[in-house]
Amino acid sequence: MELKGKIALVTGAGSGIGKAAALRLAAEGARVAALSRTADEVEKTCAEIKAAGGQSIALTADTSDEAQMRGAVAQLTDTFGGLDIVVANAGINGVWAPIDDLKPDEWDKTIAVNLRGTYLTLHLTVPHLKRHGGSIIVVSSINGTRTFTTPGATAYTATKAGQVAMVQQLALELGRHGIRVNAVCPGEIETNIGANTDSRHREETEVPVIWPEGDIPIAGGKAGKSEDVAETILFLASDRARHITGTPIWIDGGQGLLR
């Protein structure tokens, strides 16, 4: 158990990559604070961790809401007494539409959840990490960092590019405190986030990818799994990644190289 004695916060832990990460970190001995804005989902994540013999608490908060996040982080530290690992995973696809159709409030919501939410997560947890050092892993995407062909995803790609910029800036800022900051950038993953994506007028922005043909070469065209991303998150959280910081890692089976 390489994370025995460590305390981890995972946001967006009710489903998908966040849930897989929470389960994987707990399986390696970390005490996990699983956070989501959906209470029943995150409570199920905690129940699975406890059923497997791990320790976990469920936190309910909107990561873009400062008061809610302050309360959640306080509950975490009151319960576990510290913090070593932060997985900033919470995010949304938002609305995908042509730039002249995308509404200001739709833009603002994506920025608020994906960028402000990441900022608040780190803003409120870094003081605890500074005490003994630790690891931050931000879940970004190949969109905005390696590929730019998703129709209408301007707000989403802007936030994902912004997250990687934050990671690289903070890697230098926080290195003196023994805090490593890295990003994982998944490609197509089997999650439910796509079902919550509002896409309009795709035909106005889509640019067909003609050459080279194919998709996700290492997996024969199949999407990756949340557990694939969770394994990389575990690695970055562990001492095995002790000399890695400021680094985006693409977990896409080669998908981003074809687009």
DAGI-V321468 format. One line per field, one symbol per residue. burial: 1 if it has 9 or more other C-alpha atoms within 8 Angstrom, else 0. Layout:
burial->???
This chain:
burial->0010011111111111111111111111111111111110111111011100011111111111100111011011100101111111110111111100010001101111111111011101100111011111111111111010001111111111111100111111011011111111111011101000101101001100000000011010101111111111111111001001111101111111010
